[in-house]
Amino acid sequence: MNAQAPRLEIKNLVRSYEGRAVVDDVSLQVFAGQVTCLLGPSGCGKSTTLRMIAGVDTQTSGQIYVDGALICDTVHRVPPEKRSIGLMFQDFALFPHLSIGQNVAFGLSGPKEASRARAAQLLERVDMGRFIDDYPHQLSGGEQQRVALVRALAPKPKIMLMDEPFSGLDNRLRDDIRDQTLEVLKEEGTAVLLVTHEPDEAMRMADEIALMRAGKIVQHGAPYNIYNAPSDRQVAAFFSDINVITGRVEGALTQTAFGQFLAPGVADGHEIEIVIRPQHLRIDFDRDGRGPNPTPAEGVPARALVERARFMGRESLVEFRMDFDGSLMKATVPSVFLPKPGTPLWLMIRRDRCFVFPKEAG
């Protein structure tokens, strides 16, 4: 637990349009120097939450606090420009008629010399000092993104709100810019709330992830914890491909191709879903289904036929048709492994990497 008070706190935030809640009872804390990602699919309420915090949209109910002080509820509202909140979006929104230095210094008050010195200092931190007298049209997309970052940081905001800021960059450049952005934000001690729909970006940048679905935060925690202890099948599937084994509970157990599974807390007669990621489905080359008994952690080997195999660059993806019930399962194998369709192989699963959930409706 953090001993200090949260830099940003939102409590029970709701935003309704025509009677439909697009943000539904969202509560969240972000501390100084912490990066929290609001992660979720398009339309889940991420950007609407950001707009309410920024002050460009008004909540239907709920409160927003900065350093413990109320800045917005349904009665009291601090104007956006007085919230000490910086904004960074996919659209860099640089002023084309101003130089790079003038863009960075635009929101600063005081003597021009001091503003230019602040702009120069920040530009140097992102290796852009030599461009201070150039204009936006002379820069690449990655360079413009660096300028947009330091312009947002120039007034020393307490909080930085970032809405898909890297989605317009190509993959290789994106990683470099993300890493540099994270370094600068950490050095400034800024509390960051980053909106993204990309799990890889959230895992790379976040100290904490708040996963949103249909206007609600469905799971909140450190990236490692959410990835390794998802709250339901949809959370697991949001971070990677998954295999889903379904079964019916009888006597607190479910029979599968890989042996029996415990189904804690699920009543007899109900169906469960056992979720396992492709990297935890193992091809049993040694045993081939005929060797010594497997350990309890491995379960029972199950026979399947290869449907197809593809080389993906760093690994191979192999799809199988299970003998047990005809279902499809995917496994990833390091390096090159391309068995022919119809090849019989035996599969094992890591039971300690399986997640067991009640079957979701629909």
C-alpha positions in Angstrom: 0.0 0.0 0.0 1.1 3.6 -0.7 1.5 5.6 2.4 0.9 9.0 0.7 -2.5 10.2 -0.5 -3.4 9.5 -4.1 -2.5 12.3 -6.6 -5.7 11.5 -8.6 -8.8 9.8 -7.2 -12.1 9.2 -8.9 -15.0 7.9 -6.9 -18.1 6.2 -8.2 -17.9 8.0 -11.6 -21.0 7.6 -13.8 -21.6 9.1 -17.3 -25.0 8.3 -18.9 -26.2 9.2 -22.3 -30.0 8.8 -23.0 -30.4 6.6 -19.9 -27.5 4.3 -20.8 -24.4 4.3 -18.5 -21.2 4.4 -20.7 -19.1 4.8 -17.6 -20.7 2.8 -14.7 -19.5 3.4 -11.1 -15.8 3.6 -11.8 -13.4 4.2 -8.9 -9.7 4.5 -9.2 -6.6 5.9 -7.5 -3.3 7.0 -9.2 -0.3 8.0 -7.1 2.6 10.4 -7.9 5.1 8.7 -10.1 2.8 5.9 -11.0 1.5 4.8 -14.4 -2.0 3.3 -14.5 -3.4 2.0 -17.7 -7.1 2.0 -18.5 -7.2 -1.0 -20.8 -10.1 -2.3 -22.7 -11.8 -2.7 -26.1 -13.2 0.2 -28.1 -16.4 1.6 -26.7 -15.9 0.4 -23.1 -15.8 3.9 -21.6 -12.0 4.5 -21.3 -11.8 7.8 -23.2 -15.1 9.1 -21.7 -13.5 8.6 -18.2 -10.4 10.5 -19.3 -12.5 13.4 -20.7 -14.4 13.7 -17.4 -11.1 13.9 -15.4 -9.8 16.5 -17.9 -12.9 18.5 -17.5 -14.1 18.5 -21.1 -17.0 16.3 -20.2 -19.2 16.3 -17.1 -20.1 13.2 -15.1 -23.7 12.2 -14.3 -22.6 11.4 -10.7 -19.4 10.8 -8.8 -16.4 12.8 -7.6 -12.9 13.6 -8.8 -10.1 14.6 -6.5 -6.6 15.9 -7.0 -4.2 15.6 -4.0 -7.3 15.1 -1.8 -9.1 18.3 -3.0 -12.4 17.9 -4.7 -12.1 19.4 -8.3 -15.4 18.1 -9.7 -18.8 16.7 -8.7 -22.3 17.4 -9.9 -22.3 20.8 -8.2 -18.7 22.0 -7.8 -16.4 22.2 -10.9 -12.9 23.5 -11.3 -12.3 24.7 -14.9 -10.1 22.4 -17.0 -7.2 24.9 -17.2 -6.9 25.1 -13.4 -6.8 21.3 -12.7 -3.0 21.0 -13.2 -3.7 18.2 -15.6 -1.7 17.6 -18.8 -3.2 16.0 -21.9 -1.5 13.9 -24.6 -3.4 12.4 -27.5 -2.8 10.4 -30.7 -3.2 13.7 -32.6 -0.1 15.7 -31.7 -2.0 19.0 -32.2 1.2 21.1 -32.6 0.7 24.6 -33.8 2.1 24.7 -37.4 2.9 28.4 -37.3 5.0 28.2 -34.1 8.5 26.9 -33.8 9.2 23.8 -31.7 10.4 25.9 -28.8 7.4 28.2 -29.0 5.1 25.1 -29.1 6.7 23.7 -25.9 6.5 27.1 -24.2 3.0 27.9 -25.3 1.3 27.1 -22.0 3.9 28.8 -19.8 3.6 32.1 -18.1 6.3 34.5 -17.1 9.3 36.0 -18.9 10.0 34.7 -22.4 13.6 33.9 -21.5 12.5 31.6 -18.7 9.9 29.9 -20.9 12.5 29.3 -23.6 14.9 27.9 -21.1 12.3 25.5 -19.8 11.5 24.4 -23.4 15.2 23.9 -24.2 15.7 21.8 -21.0 12.8 19.5 -21.8 13.7 19.2 -25.5 17.2 18.2 -24.5 15.8 15.4 -22.3 14.2 13.8 -25.4 17.1 14.5 -27.7 15.3 17.2 -29.5 17.2 20.3 -28.4 18.7 20.9 -31.9 15.2 21.4 -33.3 14.1 24.2 -31.0 13.9 26.7 -33.9 12.5 24.3 -36.5 8.8 23.9 -37.3 6.5 20.9 -36.9 6.3 20.2 -40.6 10.0 19.6 -40.6 9.8 16.8 -38.1 8.9 13.1 -38.4 6.0 11.6 -36.6 8.2 10.2 -33.8 9.9 13.6 -33.4 6.5 15.4 -33.2 5.4 12.9 -30.6 8.4 13.8 -28.4 7.6 17.5 -28.8 3.9 16.8 -27.8 5.1 15.0 -24.7 7.4 17.8 -23.5 4.9 20.5 -24.3 2.4 18.7 -22.1 5.0 18.4 -19.3 6.3 22.0 -19.6 3.7 23.5 -17.1 4.7 20.7 -14.6 1.2 19.2 -14.3 0.5 16.9 -11.4 -1.3 14.5 -13.6 -0.8 13.4 -17.2 -3.8 11.9 -19.2 -2.8 10.0 -22.3 -5.3 8.7 -24.8 -3.8 6.2 -27.3 -0.8 8.5 -27.8 1.4 6.0 -29.6 -1.1 4.3 -31.9 -0.1 6.5 -35.0 3.5 5.3 -34.9 5.0 2.2 -36.5 5.9 -0.7 -34.2 9.6 -0.3 -33.9 9.5 3.4 -33.4 6.6 3.0 -31.0 8.6 0.9 -28.6 11.4 3.5 -28.5 9.1 6.4 -27.9 7.1 4.6 -25.3 10.3 3.8 -23.3 11.6 7.3 -23.6 8.2 8.7 -22.6 8.0 6.5 -19.6 11.5 7.5 -18.5 10.7 11.2 -18.7 7.4 10.8 -16.9 9.0 8.8 -14.0 11.7 11.5 -13.7 9.1 14.2 -13.4 7.1 12.2 -10.7 3.9 12.7 -12.7 0.9 10.6 -12.0 -0.1 9.1 -15.4 -3.4 7.7 -16.5 -2.9 6.1 -19.9 -5.8 4.8 -22.1 -5.0 2.0 -24.5 -6.7 -1.0 -26.2 -3.4 -2.8 -26.6 -2.6 -5.3 -23.8 1.1 -5.3 -24.8 1.3 -1.6 -24.4 -0.3 -1.8 -20.9 2.0 -4.6 -19.8 5.0 -2.7 -21.1 4.2 0.7 -19.5 1.9 0.2 -16.5 2.5 -0.1 -12.8 -1.1 -1.0 -12.5 -3.8 -2.0 -15.0 -7.5 -1.2 -14.7 -9.3 -3.4 -17.2 -12.6 -2.0 -18.4 -15.5 -3.8 -20.0 -19.0 -2.3 -20.7 -18.3 0.8 -18.6 -17.0 -1.0 -15.5 -13.6 -1.9 -14.2 -13.7 -5.7 -14.1 -10.2 -6.2 -12.7 -7.5 -3.9 -11.3 -4.0 -4.7 -10.2 -0.4 -5.2 -11.2 0.1 -6.5 -14.8 1.7 -9.8 -13.5 -1.3 -10.5 -11.2 -3.9 -9.8 -13.8 -2.2 -11.9 -16.4 -1.6 -14.8 -14.1 -4.9 -14.6 -12.1 -7.6 -13.4 -14.5 -11.0 -12.9 -12.9 -12.9 -14.5 -15.8 -12.4 -16.1 -19.2 -12.8 -12.8 -21.0 -10.0 -11.2 -19.0 -7.7 -14.2 -19.8 -8.6 -13.9 -23.5 -7.9 -10.2 -23.6 -4.2 -10.7 -23.0 -3.5 -13.7 -25.3 -5.0 -16.5 -27.3 -6.6 -19.2 -25.1 -7.9 -22.7 -25.3 -11.2 -23.4 -23.6 -12.2 -26.9 -22.4 -15.8 -27.2 -21.3 -17.2 -29.9 -19.0 -20.0 -30.7 -16.6 -19.5 -31.0 -12.9 -20.4 -34.3 -11.3 -19.3 -35.0 -7.7 -17.2 -31.8 -7.7 -15.2 -33.1 -10.6 -15.2 -32.6 -14.4 -14.0 -35.2 -16.8 -11.8 -33.9 -19.7 -9.5 -35.4 -22.3 -6.7 -34.6 -19.8 -8.2 -36.3 -16.8 -10.4 -35.0 -14.0 -10.4 -31.4 -12.8 -11.7 -30.1 -9.5 -14.4 -27.5 -9.8 -14.4 -25.6 -6.5 -17.5 -23.7 -5.7 -19.5 -25.0 -8.7 -22.6 -27.1 -8.1 -23.1 -30.5 -9.7 -24.8 -30.4 -13.0 -23.3 -27.0 -13.9 -20.8 -26.5 -16.7 -17.3 -25.0 -16.3 -14.7 -23.7 -18.6 -11.0 -24.6 -18.2 -8.8 -22.0 -19.8 -5.2 -22.6 -20.8 -3.0 -20.5 -23.0 -1.3 -22.1 -26.1 2.2 -21.8 -24.6 1.1 -24.1 -21.7 -0.2 -26.9 -23.9 2.8 -29.2 -24.3 3.4 -31.8 -27.0 4.6 -35.0 -25.3 7.4 -36.1 -27.6 9.0 -38.3 -25.0 6.1 -40.3 -23.7 4.0 -40.5 -26.9 1.1 -41.6 -24.7 2.8 -44.9 -23.7 5.3 -44.1 -21.0 5.1 -44.0 -17.2 2.2 -42.5 -15.5 2.1 -38.6 -15.6 2.5 -36.5 -12.4 -0.7 -34.9 -11.0 0.6 -31.5 -12.2 0.7 -32.8 -15.8 -2.6 -34.7 -15.9 -3.4 -37.4 -18.4 -1.9 -37.3 -21.9 -4.5 -36.8 -24.7 -4.3 -37.8 -28.3 -5.0 -35.4 -31.1 -4.4 -35.0 -34.8 -2.6 -32.0 -36.4 -5.0 -29.8 -38.3 -2.4 -27.3 -39.5 0.9 -25.7 -38.5 2.4 -22.3 -39.2 5.8 -20.7 -38.5 5.2 -17.3 -36.8 8.8 -16.1 -36.7 9.9 -16.8 -33.1 7.7 -19.8 -32.7 5.4 -22.2 -34.5 1.6 -22.4 -33.9 0.1 -25.9 -34.2 -3.6 -26.5 -34.2 -5.0 -29.9 -33.1 -8.3 -31.8 -33.4 -8.8 -33.6 -30.1 -9.8 -37.3 -30.3 -11.8 -37.0 -27.0 -14.5 -34.6 -28.3 -13.4 -33.2 -31.7 -12.6 -29.8 -30.3 -9.8 -27.6 -31.6 -6.7 -26.8 -29.4 -3.7 -24.6 -30.2 -0.2 -25.0 -29.0 2.9 -22.8 -29.5 6.3 -24.5 -29.9 9.6 -22.6 -29.9 11.5 -22.3 -33.2 10.4 -24.3 -36.3 8.0 -27.3 -35.8 5.7 -28.0 -38.8 4.1 -31.4 -38.6 1.9 -32.5 -41.5 -1.9 -32.4 -41.2 -3.2 -35.7 -39.8 -0.1 -36.4 -37.8 -1.2 -38.0 -34.4 0.5 -36.5 -31.3 0.0 -36.7 -27.6 -0.7 -33.5 -25.6 -0.1 -32.5 -22.0 -1.3 -29.4 -20.1 0.2 -27.5 -17.2 -2.5 -27.8 -14.6 -0.9 -25.1 -12.5 -1.4 -22.8 -15.6 -5.1 -23.6 -16.0 -7.9 -21.3 -14.9 -11.3 -22.8 -14.0 -14.4 -20.6 -14.3 -18.2 -21.2 -14.3 -19.3 -21.3 -18.0 -20.3 -17.9 -19.2 -23.7 -17.4 -20.7 -23.9 -17.2 -24.4 
